Structure formats: structure tokens, C-alpha cells
Amino acid sequence: MELGLFLTLYGVVVLWLAAGVAGSIIYRRRAGKPIVPKPPNGTTYLEKNASGASHRSPLTRLGGASNILMVAVTPAELIVRPKFPFNLMFLPEIWGLEHAVPRHAVQRAEAKSTWRGRVVLLEIRGKRRDETMELKLRDPDAFLKALRS
């Protein structure tokens, strides 16, 4: 392959990735989503390295996040967000892994044993559609207690 063609292709890929990152930053700013998520004040439960998967489709069930989700419960809401830089390039939107919902929107929360180990299965009533996801947490019982209190 000629060096000029290689550099051109490399440049196109770099520009495409930069445009994806810039576009996702602009989208997150306009949507009021943080670029670098921070734990909210007044949390009753916080885990910074949780894993999880959305049940939106067969693909999202197989994919998901491993040790990159921040899960927080406050008196008012449940927050699930991927850490930076995994929240860029529209990955949370594609994989269904970002939620900040009032606690009353959680329709069901229960611990289950699966092939992935013990997980918490959540059913969330969303603005556009209902979502089901599973979270793998260090202390599922403490999470469920915080969510129900």
C-alpha cells in the first residue's frame, strides 16, 4: 500500500473519531448530561465500578458494561451512568446504559442468580419507553434496601 494512501485513510479515521467524540460532547451538553459524571450529593447507595446490560435487544443483552458504571441511589432518584470516556461516542444511548430516573419510575427491582452471577434486574418506566436492565453490584442487598427506603 502506498504511504500517501495509508496516511489519507488514517487521517479519515482520525477525523471520523474526532467528529464522533465532538458530536457526543455537544449532544451531552445540550441534553444536560455530564461529560465526567460525579456522584450526586445525598446518596444512600453508591457504587463506582458496577457492571450491567440492557435488555432492550439481544445485542444489548450480550454487550453491556464491565466495571465502568456509576450506580447511585438518592432520596429522589436512581442514577446509572458510564464513567468517562465510556460515555462518549453515543455508547450509553446505543447500549441503553444511562438512566437518571425518579425512584418511583422503578417498577421492579429484584436480585436474581444468572450465568453472570447474582444480579439485580430492574424494570424502569421511561419517558419514551420502558426499559429492563440488569446490574451486577458488589452489594445487591444494600442497593435494594436503599432503593426501597
Phi and psi in degrees as GROMACS dihedral restraints (atoms count N, CA, C in turn):
[ dihedral_restraints ]
;  ai    aj    ak    al  type     phi  dphi    fc
    3     4     5     6     1   -69.4    20    10
    4     5     6     7     1   141.3    20    10
    6     7     8     9     1   -59.4    20    10
    7     8     9    10     1   -39.5    20    10
    9    10    11    12     1   -62.8    20    10
   10    11    12    13     1   -42.1    20    10
   12    13    14    15     1   -66.2    20    10
   13    14    15    16     1   -41.9    20    10
   15    16    17    18     1   -59.6    20    10
   16    17    18    19     1   -46.9    20    10
   18    19    20    21     1   -64.5    20    10
   19    20    21    22     1   -36.2    20    10
   21    22    23    24     1   -64.6    20    10
   22    23    24    25     1   -47.5    20    10
   24    25    26    27     1   -62.6    20    10
   25    26    27    28     1   -42.7    20    10
   27    28    29    30     1   -60.7    20    10
   28    29    30    31     1   -44.0    20    10
   30    31    32    33     1   -62.3    20    10
   31    32    33    34     1   -39.8    20    10
   33    34    35    36     1   -64.1    20    10
   34    35    36    37     1   -43.6    20    10
   36    37    38    39     1   -63.6    20    10
   37    38    39    40     1   -44.9    20    10
   39    40    41    42     1   -62.5    20    10
   40    41    42    43     1   -43.7    20    10
   42    43    44    45     1   -64.0    20    10
   43    44    45    46     1   -39.4    20    10
   45    46    47    48     1   -63.1    20    10
   46    47    48    49     1   -45.4    20    10
   48    49    50    51     1   -64.5    20    10
   49    50    51    52     1   -42.1    20    10
   51    52    53    54     1   -63.4    20    10
   52    53    54    55     1   -39.9    20    10
   54    55    56    57     1   -65.4    20    10
   55    56    57    58     1   -38.0    20    10
   57    58    59    60     1   -65.1    20    10
   58    59    60    61     1   -43.0    20    10
   60    61    62    63     1   -65.4    20    10
   61    62    63    64     1   -46.8    20    10
   63    64    65    66     1   -62.2    20    10
   64    65    66    67     1   -43.6    20    10
   66    67    68    69     1   -62.2    20    10
   67    68    69    70     1   -40.6    20    10
   69    70    71    72     1   -70.1    20    10
   70    71    72    73     1   -33.8    20    10
   72    73    74    75     1   -65.9    20    10
   73    74    75    76     1   -44.4    20    10
   75    76    77    78     1   -61.4    20    10
   76    77    78    79     1   -45.4    20    10
   78    79    80    81     1   -59.1    20    10
   79    80    81    82     1   -47.1    20    10
   81    82    83    84     1   -63.2    20    10
   82    83    84    85     1   -40.3    20    10
   84    85    86    87     1   -61.9    20    10
   85    86    87    88     1   -47.6    20    10
   87    88    89    90     1   -65.7    20    10
   88    89    90    91     1   -33.0    20    10
   90    91    92    93     1   -84.7    20    10
   91    92    93    94     1    -2.4    20    10
   93    94    95    96     1    75.3    20    10
   94    95    96    97     1    21.0    20    10
   96    97    98    99     1   -94.7    20    10
   97    98    99   100     1   143.2    20    10
   99   100   101   102     1   -74.1    20    10
  100   101   102   103     1   149.7    20    10
  102   103   104   105     1   -80.5    20    10
  103   104   105   106     1   -46.4    20    10
  105   106   107   108     1  -115.5    20    10
  106   107   108   109     1    99.2    20    10
  108   109   110   111     1   -64.0    20    10
  109   110   111   112     1   138.2    20    10
  111   112   113   114     1  -121.6    20    10
  112   113   114   115     1   148.2    20    10
  114   115   116   117     1   -60.7    20    10
  115   116   117   118     1   136.7    20    10
  117   118   119   120     1   -73.1    20    10
  118   119   120   121     1   158.3    20    10
  120   121   122   123     1   -70.5    20    10
  121   122   123   124     1   149.3    20    10
  123   124   125   126     1    73.8    20    10
  124   125   126   127     1    28.9    20    10
  126   127   128   129     1   -71.9    20    10
  127   128   129   130     1   140.4    20    10
  129   130   131   132     1   -99.3    20    10
  130   131   132   133     1   -16.3    20    10
  132   133   134   135     1  -148.2    20    10
  133   134   135   136     1   136.3    20    10
  135   136   137   138     1  -146.4    20    10
  136   137   138   139     1   129.0    20    10
  138   139   140   141     1  -134.9    20    10
  139   140   141   142     1   128.7    20    10
  141   142   143   144     1   -97.0    20    10
  142   143   144   145     1   -10.0    20    10
  144   145   146   147     1  -132.8    20    10
  145   146   147   148     1    50.0    20    10
  147   148   149   150     1   -84.2    20    10
  148   149   150   151     1   164.9    20    10
  150   151   152   153     1  -118.9    20    10
  151   152   153   154     1   160.8    20    10
  153   154   155   156     1  -175.8    20    10
  154   155   156   157     1   169.6    20    10
  156   157   158   159     1  -150.9    20    10
  157   158   159   160     1   142.9    20    10
  159   160   161   162     1   -83.4    20    10
  160   161   162   163     1   150.1    20    10
  162   163   164   165     1  -103.6    20    10
  163   164   165   166     1    24.2    20    10
  165   166   167   168     1   -62.2    20    10
  166   167   168   169     1   -37.5    20    10
  168   169   170   171     1  -153.1    20    10
  169   170   171   172     1   166.9    20    10
  171   172   173   174     1   -58.1    20    10
  172   173   174   175     1   -35.4    20    10
  174   175   176   177     1   -66.5    20    10
  175   176   177   178     1   -43.7    20    10
  177   178   179   180     1   -70.5    20    10
  178   179   180   181     1   -26.9    20    10
  180   181   182   183     1   -66.3    20    10
  181   182   183   184     1   -38.6    20    10
  183   184   185   186     1   -77.7    20    10
  184   185   186   187     1   -32.7    20    10
  186   187   188   189     1   -81.1    20    10
  187   188   189   190     1  -138.6    20    10
  189   190   191   192     1   113.9    20    10
  190   191   192   193     1  -161.8    20    10
  192   193   194   195     1  -127.5    20    10
  193   194   195   196     1   138.2    20    10
  195   196   197   198     1  -119.0    20    10
  196   197   198   199     1   109.1    20    10
  198   199   200   201     1    61.6    20    10
  199   200   201   202     1    31.8    20    10
  201   202   203   204     1  -128.6    20    10
  202   203   204   205     1     6.7    20    10
  204   205   206   207     1   -99.1    20    10
  205   206   207   208     1   137.5    20    10
  207   208   209   210     1   -96.9    20    10
  208   209   210   211     1   122.4    20    10
  210   211   212   213     1  -116.6    20    10
  211   212   213   214     1   123.9    20    10
  213   214   215   216     1  -135.0    20    10
  214   215   216   217     1   142.2    20    10
  216   217   218   219     1  -120.0    20    10
  217   218   219   220     1   126.4    20    10
  219   220   221   222     1  -115.1    20    10
  220   221   222   223     1   173.4    20    10
  222   223   224   225     1   -58.1    20    10
  223   224   225   226     1   -24.0    20    10
  225   226   227   228     1  -105.1    20    10
  226   227   228   229     1   -29.7    20    10
  228   229   230   231     1  -149.2    20    10
  229   230   231   232     1   166.7    20    10
  231   232   233   234     1  -108.7    20    10
  232   233   234   235     1   131.2    20    10
  234   235   236   237     1  -125.7    20    10
  235   236   237   238     1   126.9    20    10
  237   238   239   240     1  -128.2    20    10
  238   239   240   241     1   118.2    20    10
  240   241   242   243     1  -142.5    20    10
  241   242   243   244     1   138.4    20    10
  243   244   245   246     1   -74.0    20    10
  244   245   246   247     1   150.2    20    10
  246   247   248   249     1   -76.2    20    10
  247   248   249   250     1   158.4    20    10
  249   250   251   252     1   -66.6    20    10
  250   251   252   253     1   137.4    20    10
  252   253   254   255     1   -95.3    20    10
  253   254   255   256     1     8.8    20    10
  255   256   257   258     1   -74.4    20    10
  256   257   258   259     1    -4.0    20    10
  258   259   260   261     1   -94.8    20    10
  259   260   261   262     1     5.4    20    10
  261   262   263   264     1   -98.3    20    10
  262   263   264   265     1   174.0    20    10
  264   265   266   267     1    62.1    20    10
  265   266   267   268     1    24.8    20    10
  267   268   269   270     1    63.3    20    10
  268   269   270   271     1    19.9    20    10
  270   271   272   273     1   -62.9    20    10
  271   272   273   274     1   -43.2    20    10
  273   274   275   276     1   -63.2    20    10
  274   275   276   277     1   -34.6    20    10
  276   277   278   279     1   -70.8    20    10
  277   278   279   280     1   -40.2    20    10
  279   280   281   282     1   -67.1    20    10
  280   281   282   283     1   -43.8    20    10
  282   283   284   285     1   -93.1    20    10
  283   284   285   286     1    -2.1    20    10
  285   286   287   288     1    66.0    20    10
  286   287   288   289     1    40.2    20    10
  288   289   290   291     1  -113.9    20    10
  289   290   291   292     1    18.7    20    10
  291   292   293   294     1  -130.7    20    10
  292   293   294   295     1   121.3    20    10
  294   295   296   297     1  -142.1    20    10
  295   296   297   298     1   137.5    20    10
  297   298   299   300     1  -137.6    20    10
  298   299   300   301     1    96.4    20    10
  300   301   302   303     1  -127.3    20    10
  301   302   303   304     1   151.7    20    10
  303   304   305   306     1   -60.0    20    10
  304   305   306   307     1   148.6    20    10
  306   307   308   309     1   -60.5    20    10
  307   308   309   310     1   -31.4    20    10
  309   310   311   312     1   -69.1    20    10
  310   311   312   313     1   -13.2    20    10
  312   313   314   315     1   -77.4    20    10
  313   314   315   316     1   -13.8    20    10
  315   316   317   318     1   -79.4    20    10
  316   317   318   319     1   106.9    20    10
  318   319   320   321     1   -79.6    20    10
  319   320   321   322     1   -33.8    20    10
  321   322   323   324     1  -150.5    20    10
  322   323   324   325     1   141.7    20    10
  324   325   326   327     1  -146.0    20    10
  325   326   327   328     1   118.0    20    10
  327   328   329   330     1  -148.0    20    10
  328   329   330   331     1   146.5    20    10
  330   331   332   333     1   -83.8    20    10
  331   332   333   334     1   137.6    20    10
  333   334   335   336     1  -138.7    20    10
  334   335   336   337     1   154.5    20    10
  336   337   338   339     1   -99.4    20    10
  337   338   339   340     1   126.2    20    10
  339   340   341   342     1  -129.9    20    10
  340   341   342   343     1  -177.9    20    10
  342   343   344   345     1   -65.3    20    10
  343   344   345   346     1   -18.4    20    10
  345   346   347   348     1   -86.1    20    10
  346   347   348   349     1    -4.2    20    10
  348   349   350   351     1   109.4    20    10
  349   350   351   352     1  -161.0    20    10
  351   352   353   354     1   -81.3    20    10
  352   353   354   355     1   124.3    20    10
  354   355   356   357     1  -129.3    20    10
  355   356   357   358     1   163.6    20    10
  357   358   359   360     1  -106.4    20    10
  358   359   360   361     1   124.3    20    10
  360   361   362   363     1   -94.9    20    10
  361   362   363   364     1   124.9    20    10
  363   364   365   366     1  -116.9    20    10
  364   365   366   367     1   137.1    20    10
  366   367   368   369     1  -114.8    20    10
  367   368   369   370     1   121.6    20    10
  369   370   371   372     1  -119.5    20    10
  370   371   372   373     1   129.3    20    10
  372   373   374   375     1   -83.0    20    10
  373   374   375   376     1   116.5    20    10
  375   376   377   378     1  -101.1    20    10
  376   377   378   379     1   170.6    20    10
  378   379   380   381     1   -67.8    20    10
  379   380   381   382     1   -43.6    20    10
  381   382   383   384     1   -95.7    20    10
  382   383   384   385     1   -37.9    20    10
  384   385   386   387     1  -158.4    20    10
  385   386   387   388     1   158.6    20    10
  387   388   389   390     1   -77.8    20    10
  388   389   390   391     1   147.5    20    10
  390   391   392   393     1  -124.7    20    10
  391   392   393   394     1   146.2    20    10
  393   394   395   396     1  -124.3    20    10
  394   395   396   397     1   133.6    20    10
  396   397   398   399     1  -147.0    20    10
  397   398   399   400     1   161.7    20    10
  399   400   401   402     1  -120.0    20    10
  400   401   402   403     1   144.6    20    10
  402   403   404   405     1  -123.4    20    10
  403   404   405   406     1   134.0    20    10
  405   406   407   408     1  -102.7    20    10
  406   407   408   409     1   112.4    20    10
  408   409   410   411     1  -118.7    20    10
  409   410   411   412     1   155.9    20    10
  411   412   413   414     1   -64.7    20    10
  412   413   414   415     1   -40.6    20    10
  414   415   416   417     1  -132.2    20    10
  415   416   417   418     1    80.6    20    10
  417   418   419   420     1   -59.5    20    10
  418   419   420   421     1   -34.7    20    10
  420   421   422   423     1   -65.5    20    10
  421   422   423   424     1   -41.3    20    10
  423   424   425   426     1   -65.2    20    10
  424   425   426   427     1   -38.1    20    10
  426   427   428   429     1   -61.9    20    10
  427   428   429   430     1   -48.9    20    10
  429   430   431   432     1   -63.1    20    10
  430   431   432   433     1   -38.9    20    10
  432   433   434   435     1   -63.2    20    10
  433   434   435   436     1   -44.7    20    10
  435   436   437   438     1   -64.8    20    10
  436   437   438   439     1   -37.9    20    10
  438   439   440   441     1   -68.9    20    10
  439   440   441   442     1   -33.7    20    10
  441   442   443   444     1   -89.7    20    10
  442   443   444   445     1   -14.9    20    10
